[in-house]
Every structure is written in structure tokens, then in C-alpha cells.
């Protein structure tokens, strides 16, 4: 059987999600570190983004497509339930994390630290101060979402948790977002609980996110 490769820098939250999915499914894989727009990434993603996947003749980009392939192509515990309503509930929150949480918390807030665009490369305080009032209501929503069971959806670990967890990991690394985590302690408890999960812990990045390209 050909080797499954997850390609992209380990600091990417979406690369991390794909690696969690492989571990949860019990699928052997090789992680190939690569930057956006590197030749191996450009060969698969039309816009040079990570992650991308290679499995024999099958190549895919975009984390959700990769996770779907991992779930459908391999035996093992399903990543999505067969019940339509339950599966849609998970997909709903994966979409919310990807289209609402990630753009604000990662692309705008973390981006103001890691690719600040300032002359001396110091944090972009104007951008940080502008995004913080928008982040707080979202922290409140997600804090309430995980309050009852410690999971985003239902009472067991799902792809919705896998998509949120790497983002929360990075929130603990920067001052304003770390303070928000201390205030919204259900979200903090969600992180402390699931960061110990083997599929998550085995793929914790050793470096911080680098420049977005």
C-alpha cells in the first residue's frame, strides 16, 4: 500500500488537525514538513496553501477534504458518525471554527504578532487593539459551547474538537488571548483536558507559526 503523506509545516493548525485525524482513525502516515508555496505544495494546491496530502496517485488539498478522505479510504473508527443529523452537527461547528474563529483569532490576531508588517517587526499594536473587542464575544460563545460536556459537539472527541484545539493552544501563547483564556475558564479547561489526548499530544508543534505566504 502506498504511503500516506501529510505535507505542511507542523505549526499550521490545519496540518495539526490532519495529523490528529490520522491518529484518531489509526492510519499510519508520514509528516513531510513544507512551507506554503514550496514546490511540493504548489504541485497539489492551486494557491500554494498547506496542508496538502499525497497517497499514491491521490493528491488532495484543504484539511476538510483530507480528513474526509482519511475517514472514507481507511478502515478504523469513523471520524464522522453515520447518523445524518449527528454528522451535520459536527460539520456545522467545523465550519464555524474555519470560517469565523480561525480568521479572527489566527489570521488577524496571531498574524499581528508573527507577521506584523511593522518597520521593526514589533507586534502590530493597532491591529491587535482593533481585533480584541471582536474576539471577546467569540471566546464567550466557545466557552459556553464547551461548558456542558467539555466538547464542542456531544460528549466525545470529534473533528470539531480537533479543529478548535490547535487554535486554543496558540491562544495560550500570547498575552491578550492568554488573559481571555483565564477569564473564560471552560475554554481553558477544554484545552487542558484534550491537549493530553495522545492523538493531539503526539503532533504538538515544536515551533510557533511562521509567516503566512
N, C-alpha and C positions, 0 to 999 in steps of 0.2 A: 504494500500500500504506500502511496506517495506521502511524503512528509507534509504536515500542515504547518505553514509558517504564518505567524502574526508579525507584521512588519511595521515598525514605527518606534519612535523614542519612548522609553518606558515612562517618562514623566507625563506624557499625554494621558489625560483622564480617560479618553476614549480607547486608547491602546490598553490601558489597565482594565477597562470593562471587558474587552475581548479576551484578555487573559483570564479574568475571573470566570467568564462563561466557559472557557475550555476546561478549567479546573472543576467547576461545578458539574459539568457534563461528563468528566472523566476522560477527556480527549487529549492524548499526547500531542504536544506541539513544540515548535522551536520559535523562540522570540528573536527576531532579527532587528537590531537597533538601526533606525534610519531616520534622517531628518525629512521634513516636508520638502518637496521638490528635488529630492535626491533621485538619481536615475531609476532605482528600483521602485520608488513610489510613483514617479511620473509615468512609469510604464503601465501602471494599473489605474491610478486615479486621474481623471481628466483635468483636475485642478490642483493636483500635487499635494493633497491633504493626507494626513495619517489618522487612523490606521488603514493599511491595506492587507489583503490576505492572499496567499498562494497555496493551492492544494492540487498538485499535479497540473492538469490543464485548466483548472478552475481558478480564476482570479476575481477578487471582489474588493470593492472599497466601501467605506461608510460602515460604522460599527454595528448599526442595527441589521444591515444586510449580512454582515459577517456572523453575528450572533444567530440569526435565523438559519444560515447555512450550517453552522455548528450543530444546532439543535436538530435539523432535519437530516443531515447527512450521516450522523453517527448514532450508534446505539448508546444507551445510557439514560440516566434520569432526565426527563424532559425539562427544558428551561422555561417552557410555557405550558400551562395546563391545557387539556383538550377541551374543557368547557369553554364555550364561546364568550360568555359574559366575564368569566374569571380572567381569560387571556386578554380580553379587551381592556379590562380594568388595569392590568399591568402595563399594556401598551400605552394606555392613556397617560399614566404617570411617567413612563419613559419619555414620551413626547413632551410632557411639561418640563421635565428636567432638561431635555435637549434644546427646547425652543424658548424657554423662559428663564430657567435658573442658570444654565451654562453661559448664555450670552452676557448676563449681568455680572454674575459672581466671578466667572473665569475670564471671559474676553475683555470686559471693561475694568473690573476691579483689580484682578491679578495682573491684567495687562498693563495697568498704570504703574505697577511695580517692576515687572520683568521686561517690558518694552516701553519705557515711559515716554520716549521721544523728547526728553529734555536735553539741553545742551551738555550738561554734566552727567547725564544718565541717572540723576537722582529721581526718586519717586515723583510722579506727576500729581502733585497735591491738588491741583484744580480738578483733574479727572476723578481722583479718589473722593474728594469732598462732594462732587456732583453726584456720584453713584451711590454713596452710602445711604441717603434718605430713600432711595428706591430699593435697596437691598433689605432694609429692616422689615418692611411688610412681608417680603418673601420669606425671610427667616421665620417670621411668626407663623405663616401658613405651613411651612415644612415642619416646624416644631410641633404644631398641632396635629399634623398628619401622622407623625411617628409616635405621638404621645400614648396612644392606647395599647398598641401591641409591640412597639419597638421596631416596626417595619413600615415601609411606605404603603404596601398593599397586603392585606391579610395578616396572617400570623406566622408566616415562614419567609425565609430568604428568597427573594425573586430578583429578576433583572431590574426591577425598579429600584431596589436597594443597591444593586451593583452599579447602576448609573449615578445615583446620588452620592454614594460613599466616597469615591475619589475626590469629588468636589469639596465635600465637607473636610476631608483630610487636608486639602490645601488651605481651607479657611482657617484652620488652626495654626497656620504658619505666618500669618500677617496680623499686625496689631489690631486694626479695627474689626476685622472679621473674627479674630480670636475673642475679642470682647463680646461680640454678638453671640458667639457660641457659649460663652459663660452665662450670658443673660437668658438665652433660650436653651435651658439645660436638658430638655427632652432630646433635642437635636445632638447636643453634646454626648448624652448617654447612648444615643443611636450609634454614634461614631465609636465610642469606647467599646461597645458590645461587638460590633461587626468587624472592627479592624483586627480582631483576634481570630477571625474565621480563617481557616487555612487557605482557602482559595484567594482570599483578599491579602493576607499577610505575605504569602509567597511571592506576590507581584508588587509589593510596595516599592515605589521608585527610590533609587538611591540618590537621585538628583532632583532639583527643582525644575519646573517647566522652563524651557528656553524661549528664545524669540519666536513669535509667530511669523511665518513667511507666506 
